[in-house]
């Protein structure tokens, strides 16, 4: 029984419904398993019956040349009856398949055992902390005040052109952005990450295969309906489908990519201070890691991606903490997620700047990306993703943590070779 096109293994629901039900409850997902199991059992019966009818049809085809005239008439009629019955059953099977597919799209990924229990962000675990929040001997400004005074962030003119929650980055902000990109590339390429500039538009099928159209996800996406294309909200949405229907030799894995792209999001549910400035905007640039690997190596690869994130942030010297998300705060495609939260002085709190998730085979099942081993057997690959830099949020953290009393901003040392100066606005 094949599960191509579905994100959770039907066999798992049939063989271990208690595990799936417990996972759903941990994730605050109210799902009636009997609907999916009912469809799955019907599907199995229909497939079995169709296979039997086809086997009989093949048997008849072999008997006809040897049969007498009278027997031949009977066999031909039986063959026609079987053909008609198979056609009807295939139509019914298609309805069952659609029902099963629709139902299974409701299911979240199965969490890893080490994911903590909890309903929301309040139950997330602090794994470790790096650095201390800066102590200023002056009243610190937020990134909007700093950016506008330095002439490097222009929200007012962007509003004239594009409306709210857009911005122009100018001058040294642009130099800082491209310095962050170069810093990420020089750190990640030696670690085996292949740079990719992906398409910014992908088909709705590709976006759906990545699991971003279920559970209200379509509300966050810009859809070009005349072309049936959507704008990506992160480069992983274009890099994951890049290997659709491919079989990857096990000895070639992990296949690591680092995507550089703009990202487009409606941010429909955003409100309050988050919509000011460049924290939550409709368009921003991002550097994103993505890996395909074997199932037995995916947890190790997840720790590798997290280590790369921490290395990048420690290089910038920004105070931050690593959080392991609890069950209720983990996104549905993910089996485990870590966030990095960076200190934002104007808000006097840590805010998410990075995320990394192991989606196991939840995305690769629908993408049909498989691994082939030396002995010839195949299984679904595992996919992982992780932020290198969400440029806007990283700029906020740099501006606010490195600000000085005169309104200038110290450039982190690792970025100076590309920015060409040690202080912005001096």
C-alpha positions, 0 to 999 in steps of 0.5 A: 500500500503506497502512501505517495502524496500523503504526509503521514504513514497510513500504515502507522495509523492502522498499526499503532492508532494509540501512538498517533492519537496520543501524538495528536492530543499532545499537539492540541489536534482534535482528530477522529482517527476512525475516519482515516482508518475507515477510509484506509480499510476500504481502500485496502479492500478495493485494491485487493478486489481490483487486483483479483479481478485483473488477475482473472482478466489476465487468466481469461486472456490466456484461456481464450486462444485455447478455448472452443468457440462456445467457451470463447464467447463465455470468456469474452463476455466475462472479460467485458464484465470484469473490465466494466466492474474494474472501471466502476470500482476504480471510480469508487476507489478514487473517491475513497482515495480523495477522502483519505487524502483530505483526512490525512492532511489534518494530521501533524507529524509524529513528534520526537520522544524528547519534545517536551509536553506543553500547550504553548510557548510558555512550556518551551525549554531553555536549552542554553544561553549565550552572552548577557544583554547589554547594559547602556548608560543612556536611554537606548533607541529602538531600531526604527529611531536608529535606522531613520536617524541614520538614513538607512531604513525608510518606512514612510517612503515605502508606504507611499509606494507599497502600503504598510509593512514594507520598507526601503533599506538604504546605504549601510543597511544594504551593506550590512545585509550583504555582509550577513549573506557573505558571512553566512556563505563563508561559514556554511559552504565549507560545511558542505552547504551548496548555495542556491538562489531558488525561484521566488514563485512555485506552483500551488502543488509544490507548496502543498506538497511541503505542507504549507497550505493546510491549517490556515497556511494559505492565509499567509501566502500571496497567490497569483491565481491566474498562473496558479503560482504562489510567492515563497515565504521562505526558500525552503518552500522552493528547495524542498520540491527541487528533488521531487520524485528523485532517488538519492544514493545513501552515500551521497547524503546529507545533501545540504543547501543554503538558499538565498531569497526574498520571502513574502508573507501576509502576516495576517495575524500580526498586531501591536508593536510587531507591525512597526518597523521591520520585525514583521513585514510583507517582504524580507530577505533570508538565508536558509539551510535545508538538508536531505538525509537518511532517517537514521542520521536526521537527528544528528543532522538537526544538531548540526544545523543548530550548531551552525546557527549558534556559530553564526550568532556567536560570531556576531556576538549577539546575546541569545538563547536556544529554545526547544519548543514544546509539543503544542508550540511545534509546527505541524510539519515538524517532529522537533523544533529549536528556536534561537531567540535574540535579545532586543533591548527596546522590547526588553525581551528575547525574540525569535530570530532563528528556527530549525526543524526536523520534518522527518518524512512528513514532507518527503512522503508527498514529495516522493524523495527517497534514499537508495542503499547499497543493498538496493532497498529504498526508503523515504529521505528525511528533510530538515530546515534551519534559518541562517539569517532572517535579515530584517530581524538580524539587522534589528538585533545588530542595530539595537544591541550595538548602538552607542549614545550618539546614535551610531552603531558598532559593526560586528567585527566579523562583518567589517571586511564586507561593510568596510567600516567599524561604525555606522553613522560615526 
